[in-house]
Amino acid sequence: MSQAPSRPAQQKTMRNLRMFSGLYLLGYVTCHLLNLCLGVLSVDAMDAARPYLSGIWTNGAASYVTLTMLLLHYFVGLWSIYQRPSISGTAQDLVQALSGLTVLPLLATHAIGVSMLQQSGVLVDYVLINRIFWLSNPGIGLTQVVLLSVVWVHGCAGLFMWLRSKRAAAGYLPYLYPLAVAVPVLALIGFAQAGRIVLAEGAGPELIRDPAFVAPIPFGLIKTVTNWVIWVSAGLAVLVLAARGLRNWMAQNVRVTVTTQDIGRIAPLTGQSLLDGFRRADQPHANLCSGRGRCGTCAVRILDVAGNPPPPASALEQMTLDRINKGDDVRLACQLPLEHGTELTVARVFPPDFAFDSTPAAKPRHDTDEVPA
């Protein structure tokens, strides 16, 4: 008996894990950025807000939750890259996927370092942090700037990709774009201003050797641990990419035949969804929810079936199909698993560039102008 219907459910679970862990980490980074913004006032202002912004993510049990979410998000991200039928995609999709590979090695260097210092009894405040970043080891400070930029881009790309599948978000999503730019810019300005204050005090590197600023755990050990995390995460990423290539090479002769009205024939691999087939063929296809089966924009009309028929719609798919109400011969490309020997002829229901705020030139096809709820 075919196990194909379980694949959408597995994908849904993994996407939910990635979404929740990603939202948690985005909150972590956002609070740190907001804390840095206060540097435009003073270092004391940064420290006054620290217990309510950056501190809540790294104090006590929260530090273990943060590290758990970081590991979870990274491994689920590796799984999603392994499952991708093609490395190609939209610019936003590629930025999110590739930047996701750097989240663990970059963010772990900060989270693990702070956690090790705190567990050794060191008060990690912005006085210490700024003196280390601007006086003792400016290279670490530069790394943190890169960290904030990459992680913020990754988080915003994922957030906007998720929100664009929500019709209710179409009205306020444009207002979030300026915030996505303003928050990191203000944070970098605050970081630079705090550094200027530290440098203006004229404190030399010898201040870092003061007992009040020396950690019981040697900084060399922290560097060793974080370097180990970087190399292991990089090795895992290489292994996943290699495994993905091997999987596709082994399956390249086991194909399904799909003919579309507008782009001709594509050849998905057995076990992939029809949406995966479009992606593998480098053909754009509407999927505002990124294949979660919720937006309905990847719908296709089944014109002809030969060979093994596709399995019936799952409960999730049927609920979305009922909502968009396009007819009994319509299926969701992201939820339509294809088996060896299946031959389909399909037509798109929505144009590849369809969005909830589409212009009149990009309205849904066929006999209705309804859009998914």
Long-range contacts (C-beta under 8 A, 24 or more apart in sequence): 2-311, 2-339, 4-271, 4-311, 4-337, 4-339, 5-311, 5-312, 5-314, 5-337, 7-271, 7-273, 7-337, 8-273, 8-293, 8-314, 8-316, 8-317, 8-334, 8-335, 8-337, 9-314, 9-316, 11-83, 11-291, 11-292, 12-292, 12-293, 12-316, 14-76, 14-79, 14-80, 15-80, 15-290, 15-291, 15-292, 17-72, 17-76, 18-73, 18-76, 18-77, 18-80, 19-158, 19-162, 21-69, 21-70, 21-72, 21-73, 21-76, 22-73, 22-155, 22-158, 22-159, 23-159, 24-65, 24-66, 24-69, 25-66, 25-69, 25-70, 25-73, 25-103, 25-107, 25-151, 25-155, 26-155, 26-156, 26-158, 26-159, 27-57, 28-57, 28-66, 28-69, 29-107, 29-148, 29-151, 29-152, 29-155, 30-183, 31-56, 31-57, 32-57, 32-148, 32-187, 33-148, 33-152, 33-183, 33-184, 33-186, 33-187, 34-183, 34-187, 35-126, 36-187, 36-188, 36-190, 36-191, 36-194, 37-183, 37-186, 37-187, 37-189, 37-190, 38-190, 39-126, 39-189, 39-190, 39-191, 39-192, 39-193, 39-194, 40-186, 40-189, 40-190, 40-193, 42-194, 42-197, 43-126, 43-127, 43-130, 43-194, 43-197, 43-198, 46-126, 46-190, 46-194, 47-125, 47-126, 47-127, 50-125, 50-126, 58-111, 58-114, 58-115, 58-118, 59-118, 63-111, 63-114, 63-115, 63-118, 66-111, 67-108, 67-111, 67-112, 67-115, 70-103, 70-104, 70-107, 70-108, 70-111, 71-104, 73-100, 73-103, 73-104, 74-100, 74-103, 74-104, 74-233, 77-101, 77-103, 78-236, 78-237, 78-240, 81-240, 81-241, 81-244, 82-240, 82-243, 82-244, 82-247, 84-244, 84-279, 85-248, 85-268, 85-269, 85-272, 85-276, 85-277, 85-279, 85-280, 86-279, 86-280, 86-282, 88-279, 88-282, 89-279, 90-284, 92-157, 92-160, 92-161, 93-161, 93-290, 95-153, 95-154, 95-157, 96-154, 96-157, 96-158, 96-161, 99-150, 99-151, 99-153, 99-154, 99-157, 100-154, 101-233, 101-237, 102-150, 102-154, 103-150, 103-151, 103-154, 104-229, 104-233, 105-229, 105-230, 105-233, 105-234, 106-143, 106-146, 106-147, 106-150, 106-151, 107-147, 107-151, 108-226, 108-229, 108-230, 108-233, 109-143, 109-147, 109-226, 109-229, 109-230, 110-144, 110-147, 112-222, 112-225, 112-226, 112-229, 113-222, 113-226, 116-217, 116-221, 116-222, 116-225, 117-215, 117-217, 117-222, 120-215, 120-216, 120-217, 121-216, 122-215, 122-216, 126-194, 128-213, 130-194, 130-195, 130-197, 130-198, 131-198, 131-203, 131-207, 131-208, 131-213, 132-208, 133-195, 134-194, 134-195, 134-198, 134-199, 135-198, 135-199, 135-203, 135-204, 135-205, 135-207, 135-208, 136-205, 136-208, 141-195, 145-188, 145-191, 148-184, 148-187, 148-188, 149-184, 152-180, 152-183, 152-184, 156-180, 161-290, 162-289, 162-290, 164-288, 164-355, 164-356, 165-288, 165-289, 165-290, 165-292, 165-294, 165-295, 167-356, 167-371, 167-372, 167-373, 170-355, 170-356, 170-357, 254-340, 256-338, 256-339, 256-340, 256-341, 256-342, 256-343, 256-344, 257-342, 257-343, 257-344, 258-338, 258-343, 258-344, 258-345, 258-346, 259-343, 259-344, 259-345, 259-346, 260-345, 260-346, 260-347, 260-348, 261-303, 261-345, 261-346, 261-347, 261-348, 262-347, 262-348, 268-338, 270-338, 270-339, 270-340, 271-337, 271-338, 271-339, 272-337, 272-338, 273-333, 273-334, 273-335, 273-336, 273-337, 273-338, 274-300, 274-331, 274-333, 274-334, 274-336, 274-338, 274-344, 274-346, 275-333, 275-334, 275-336, 277-338, 278-333, 283-352, 284-352, 284-353, 285-333, 285-348, 285-352, 286-348, 286-350, 286-351, 286-352, 286-353, 286-354, 287-333, 287-334, 288-354, 288-355, 288-356, 289-334, 291-334, 292-334, 293-317, 293-320, 293-332, 293-334, 293-335, 294-320, 295-320, 295-372, 296-320, 296-321, 296-323, 296-324, 296-332, 296-372, 297-350, 297-354, 297-372, 298-332, 298-333, 298-334, 298-350, 299-324, 299-326, 299-330, 299-331, 299-332, 299-333, 299-348, 299-349, 299-350, 300-330, 300-331, 300-332, 300-333, 300-336, 300-346, 300-347, 300-348, 300-349, 301-326, 301-327, 301-329, 301-330, 301-346, 301-347, 301-348, 301-349, 301-366, 302-329, 302-330, 302-331, 302-344, 302-345, 302-346, 303-329, 303-345, 303-346, 303-347, 304-344, 304-345, 305-342, 305-343, 305-344, 305-345, 306-343, 306-344, 307-341, 307-342, 307-343, 308-339, 308-340, 308-341, 308-342, 309-342, 310-336, 310-337, 310-338, 310-339, 310-342, 310-344, 311-337, 320-372, 323-372, 323-373, 324-349, 324-370, 324-371, 324-372, 324-373, 325-368, 325-370, 326-366, 326-368, 326-370
